[in-house]
Amino acid sequence: MVVIRLARGGANKRPFYNIVVSDSRSRRDGNFIERLGFYNPMAAGGEQPLRLALDRINYWAGVGAQLSPTVKRLVGQAQAQTAAPAA
């Protein structure tokens, strides 16, 4: 099965996550098929905390890839931000 999940990077106590498409049998930080964006929970100042390629996520979900619960939450946040009018 193909899953869309987070792959951890960054230093100790400074996590950084890539959002990747991978085989469910591969390790969390192992091989992946495609990188779809990133999530930086420690973003400060002008740094961008979340970037997603929503078109590619929709494509992979359309061909049967499963989203992890955390990625599903992040996609919902990104869609809400794009749907909200800019102030």
NORUR-V700461 format. One record per pair of residues at least 24 apart in sequence whose ideal C-beta (glycine too) atoms are under 10 Angstrom apart, sorted by the first residue. I is the first residue (numbers start at 1). J is the second residue. D is the distance in whole Angstrom. If there is no record, write none. Layout:
{{I & J & D} {I & J & D}}
This chain:
{{1 & 25 & 8} {1 & 64 & 8} {1 & 65 & 8} {1 & 66 & 6} {2 & 33 & 7} {2 & 60 & 7} {2 & 63 & 8} {2 & 64 & 7} {2 & 65 & 4} {2 & 66 & 7} {3 & 60 & 9} {3 & 65 & 6} {3 & 66 & 5} {3 & 67 & 8} {3 & 68 & 6} {3 & 71 & 9} {4 & 32 & 10} {4 & 33 & 10} {4 & 34 & 9} {4 & 36 & 7} {4 & 37 & 10} {4 & 56 & 9} {4 & 57 & 7} {4 & 60 & 6} {4 & 61 & 7} {4 & 65 & 5} {4 & 66 & 7} {4 & 67 & 5} {4 & 68 & 7} {4 & 71 & 5} {4 & 72 & 9} {4 & 75 & 9} {5 & 32 & 9} {5 & 65 & 10} {5 & 66 & 9} {5 & 67 & 8} {5 & 68 & 4} {5 & 69 & 10} {5 & 70 & 8} {5 & 71 & 6} {6 & 38 & 9} {6 & 39 & 7} {6 & 68 & 7} {6 & 70 & 6} {6 & 71 & 7} {6 & 74 & 9} {7 & 31 & 10} {7 & 32 & 6} {7 & 35 & 8} {7 & 38 & 10} {9 & 38 & 9} {9 & 40 & 10} {10 & 40 & 8} {10 & 41 & 10} {10 & 42 & 8} {13 & 42 & 9} {14 & 40 & 9} {14 & 41 & 10} {14 & 42 & 6} {15 & 39 & 9} {15 & 40 & 8} {15 & 41 & 6} {15 & 42 & 7} {16 & 40 & 5} {16 & 41 & 8} {16 & 42 & 8} {16 & 43 & 9} {17 & 41 & 8} {17 & 50 & 10} {17 & 70 & 9} {17 & 71 & 9} {17 & 74 & 9} {19 & 50 & 9} {19 & 51 & 9} {19 & 52 & 7} {19 & 53 & 9} {19 & 56 & 10} {19 & 57 & 8} {19 & 67 & 10} {19 & 68 & 9} {19 & 70 & 9} {19 & 71 & 6} {19 & 74 & 7} {19 & 75 & 9} {20 & 71 & 10} {21 & 56 & 8} {21 & 57 & 9} {21 & 59 & 10} {21 & 60 & 5} {21 & 65 & 6} {22 & 65 & 9} {24 & 65 & 10} {24 & 66 & 8} {24 & 68 & 10} {33 & 60 & 9} {33 & 65 & 9} {34 & 59 & 10} {34 & 60 & 8} {36 & 60 & 8} {36 & 71 & 9} {36 & 75 & 10} {37 & 71 & 10} {37 & 74 & 9} {37 & 75 & 10} {37 & 78 & 8} {39 & 70 & 8} {39 & 71 & 9} {39 & 74 & 6} {39 & 77 & 10} {39 & 78 & 10} {49 & 74 & 10} {49 & 77 & 10} {50 & 74 & 6} {50 & 75 & 10} {50 & 77 & 7} {50 & 78 & 6} {50 & 81 & 8} {51 & 78 & 9} {52 & 77 & 9} {52 & 78 & 5} {52 & 79 & 9} {52 & 81 & 10} {52 & 82 & 10} {54 & 78 & 6} {54 & 79 & 7} {54 & 82 & 8}}
